[in-house]
């Protein structure tokens, strides 16, 4: 519509009054403004539509790219899952083989150690008989050699006994039972009754928990720690303090004494089998603390020692209740219905 021409036509009209002409002119002008406003809105809408379409297209493209990335990630995850499952099966098989080998090794150690005792007894007995019946025919050097032989046999016998004790710690879940540690302490005190009495040992203990695990191992753990506290005592009468508190899913024990103490540099060596820090000053083969660590590791714990400021040593260790492990063992057995 040509508004300008329309306004010119209105101005040339002679049959209408000036008032009507002015009103008509104003109406046409208003209509022109409305047309311009609507035209502007239409252009704006068209522009916004173009922007919206571009944004939508970009969003769709971005989503398609992300979908492609997700699909690739899912494929990789699926491959990784398959690989993890395969590795898990291999790991389970290796663990089973390792446990079987470990069990066979323990059985072999026990049998070999037990079988070695018989020939050792024979050697020792004949060495003593040789000294008794024919000692007068030997010079001082010959008697010394016989003494070395008997001493070596006795020492080897101690080593074998230590190996047998170490092999007794059984890691099989079927040997685990609910164990009251207050009763464990009672058994340990009865086993070491003479030593406790001879050295006037004072034992101060918290009320101790009940833990599902290897009862024989628990007794060995506490008995070795208490025996060490007595063996490596200072000039004062031994005082042993035992405390326990929950620590997450584990129990934290502190077993302290007022003995001669252990230097921090021996933190690892002291728990290794047949490692003695005092050489020949005391009896024993250095197997006690190795058994303690074996028992603690069996119950998914850790053990270490701390020096006591006033003198002595504090053994700190954690033990985890093995009830869940025993349940899993039962569920893993063939033929068990869950």
Order of alpha helices (4+ residues) and beta strands (2+ residues): alpha-alpha-alpha-beta-alpha-alpha-beta-beta-alpha-beta-beta-alpha-beta-beta-alpha
